[in-house]
Amino acid sequence: MPCFSINAQQIDKWEKWKPLIGDWSGEGIGVPGDGTGSFSFTFDLEQNILIRKSTYYYFGDKMHTKFEDMMIIYLVDGTPSKAIFFNHEGYSRIYAISYSDKSITMVSEIPQTPVFRIIYTFIDDSNVKLIFEISRDGVNFITYVEETGKKK
């Protein structure tokens, strides 16, 4: 009978997130303007949660905006299937997480509109694309920000 350590089991639960672990630099375009920034993914609480922190600066036609957020991805029934998001403006929301071969998708679980969706698509080992979308009906989404990240 094989013997597995708790740490090995915890790491396997996070298999889809492994490419994102570490520090990233990024740039993006969207409604708030062109942007540059950084983000990171780090484990905490003995690999029971994954924390994403980001800081971006957007430069639009009429304004310059700094945007900071933090997201905690957590296990439900042993699977990283939920996340809670906070930003510097005081907003928070809970996301449900789904997976495909090359992407991770998070959709907000707020019963009213708007509905928010975040999609991480893996380009290769050191590049990722992030799309943040908004929908009034939960079906038809418009892109608010599109970013590319490069692992540092």
C-alpha positions as a printed NumPy array, in Angstrom:
array([[  0.   ,   0.   ,   0.   ],
       [  1.568,   3.337,  -1.01 ],
       [  2.154,   5.989,   1.609],
       [  1.5  ,   9.62 ,   0.661],
       [  2.439,  12.668,   2.646],
       [ -0.094,  15.403,   3.302],
       [  2.094,  17.922,   1.438],
       [  2.197,  15.776,  -1.706],
       [ -1.581,  15.448,  -1.634],
       [ -2.023,  19.209,  -1.159],
       [  0.284,  20.028,  -4.075],
       [ -1.621,  17.656,  -6.363],
       [ -4.839,  19.517,  -5.57 ],
       [ -3.226,  22.659,  -6.992],
       [ -1.946,  21.066, -10.226],
       [ -3.845,  23.46 , -12.549],
       [ -2.496,  26.491, -10.644],
       [  1.19 ,  25.449, -10.668],
       [  2.052,  27.442, -13.827],
       [  0.873,  30.641, -12.1  ],
       [  2.911,  30.264,  -8.894],
       [  5.488,  33.036,  -8.607],
       [  5.948,  36.68 ,  -9.561],
       [  4.723,  38.191, -12.832],
       [  4.971,  41.469, -14.729],
       [  2.124,  42.463, -16.971],
       [  0.605,  44.961, -19.322],
       [ -2.915,  45.432, -20.506],
       [ -5.49 ,  47.448, -22.373],
       [ -9.102,  48.124, -21.612],
       [-11.776,  50.547, -20.527],
       [ -9.562,  52.286, -17.929],
       [ -6.767,  52.749, -20.532],
       [ -3.39 ,  51.128, -21.155],
       [ -1.832,  49.569, -18.079],
       [  1.284,  48.065, -16.589],
       [  1.794,  46.284, -13.321],
       [  2.661,  43.13 , -11.491],
       [  0.957,  40.226,  -9.821],
       [  1.936,  37.181,  -7.806],
       [  0.556,  33.825,  -6.719],
       [  1.807,  32.338,  -3.439],
       [  0.671,  29.493,  -1.211],
       [ -0.208,  30.065,   2.43 ],
       [ -1.579,  28.124,   5.406],
       [  0.371,  24.975,   4.562],
       [ -0.793,  25.09 ,   0.922],
       [ -4.472,  25.161,   1.825],
       [ -4.965,  28.546,   0.126],
       [ -3.406,  30.341,  -2.803],
       [ -3.123,  34.126,  -2.637],
       [ -3.015,  36.35 ,  -5.688],
       [ -2.017,  39.99 ,  -5.227],
       [ -1.802,  42.53 ,  -8.006],
       [ -1.049,  46.2  ,  -8.549],
       [ -1.735,  47.859, -11.904],
       [ -1.484,  51.414, -13.163],
       [ -3.83 ,  52.423, -15.991],
       [ -3.31 ,  55.531, -18.083],
       [ -6.479,  56.658, -19.846],
       [ -7.338,  59.754, -21.867],
       [ -8.673,  61.69 , -18.898],
       [ -7.373,  59.897, -15.838],
       [ -4.627,  57.806, -14.317],
       [ -5.728,  54.963, -12.065],
       [ -3.93 ,  52.716,  -9.618],
       [ -5.713,  49.415,  -9.008],
       [ -4.797,  46.967,  -6.237],
       [ -6.495,  43.703,  -5.412],
       [ -6.098,  40.446,  -3.571],
       [ -7.779,  37.13 ,  -4.228],
       [ -7.74 ,  34.044,  -2.03 ],
       [ -8.339,  30.775,  -3.858],
       [ -9.496,  28.087,  -1.471],
       [-10.445,  24.426,  -1.292],
       [-14.007,  23.14 ,  -1.147],
       [-14.234,  19.39 ,  -0.608],
       [-10.497,  19.156,  -1.317],
       [-10.613,  20.997,  -4.652],
       [ -9.643,  24.636,  -5.381],
       [-13.11 ,  25.579,  -6.617],
       [-13.827,  28.94 ,  -4.948],
       [-12.144,  32.303,  -4.593],
       [-12.859,  35.482,  -2.689],
       [-11.747,  38.796,  -4.168],
       [-11.023,  42.138,  -2.478],
       [ -9.833,  45.429,  -3.978],
       [ -8.599,  48.776,  -2.696],
       [-11.995,  50.368,  -3.405],
       [-13.655,  48.117,  -0.817],
       [-15.343,  45.72 ,  -3.229],
       [-15.427,  41.997,  -2.588],
       [-17.01 ,  39.08 ,  -4.395],
       [-16.945,  35.305,  -4.437],
       [-16.06 ,  33.37 ,  -7.587],
       [-16.74 ,  29.791,  -8.678],
       [-13.781,  28.244, -10.513],
       [-13.773,  25.884, -13.495],
       [-10.925,  24.395, -15.513],
       [ -9.989,  23.342, -19.023],
       [ -6.677,  22.053, -20.404],
       [ -5.178,  25.5  , -21.009],
       [ -7.292,  27.847, -18.894],
       [ -8.824,  28.644, -15.515],
       [-12.158,  30.479, -15.475],
       [-13.709,  32.266, -12.512],
       [-17.306,  33.552, -12.555],
       [-18.743,  35.707,  -9.779],
       [-21.528,  34.219,  -7.706],
       [-23.481,  37.398,  -7.031],
       [-27.205,  36.814,  -7.536],
       [-27.718,  40.245,  -9.07 ],
       [-25.954,  41.922, -11.981],
       [-23.374,  42.61 , -13.109],
       [-21.657,  39.226, -13.42 ],
       [-17.853,  39.245, -13.532],
       [-15.649,  36.67 , -15.262],
       [-11.858,  36.243, -15.11 ],
       [-10.113,  33.894, -17.537],
       [ -6.453,  32.903, -17.291],
       [ -5.229,  31.268, -20.503],
       [ -1.789,  29.665, -20.5  ],
       [  0.242,  30.673, -23.565],
       [  3.405,  28.789, -22.54 ],
       [  5.466,  28.159, -19.38 ],
       [  6.262,  31.829, -18.814],
       [  3.358,  33.726, -20.442],
       [ -0.306,  33.99 , -19.521],
       [ -3.253,  35.964, -20.862],
       [ -5.881,  37.36 , -18.489],
       [ -9.281,  38.624, -19.59 ],
       [-11.635,  40.385, -17.166],
       [-15.198,  40.572, -18.468],
       [-18.53 ,  41.988, -17.309],
       [-22.077,  40.888, -18.165],
       [-25.515,  42.236, -17.307],
       [-27.259,  38.914, -17.975],
       [-24.537,  36.341, -17.188],
       [-24.51 ,  35.213, -20.832],
       [-23.26 ,  38.085, -22.977],
       [-19.892,  39.306, -21.682],
       [-17.891,  42.349, -22.758],
       [-14.151,  42.642, -22.165],
       [-13.266,  45.303, -19.599],
       [ -9.52 ,  44.602, -19.435],
       [ -7.217,  42.258, -21.341],
       [ -3.715,  41.678, -19.974],
       [ -0.664,  39.599, -20.741],
       [  1.695,  38.464, -18.011],
       [  5.292,  37.319, -18.183],
       [  6.866,  35.304, -15.383],
       [  9.794,  37.069, -13.712]])
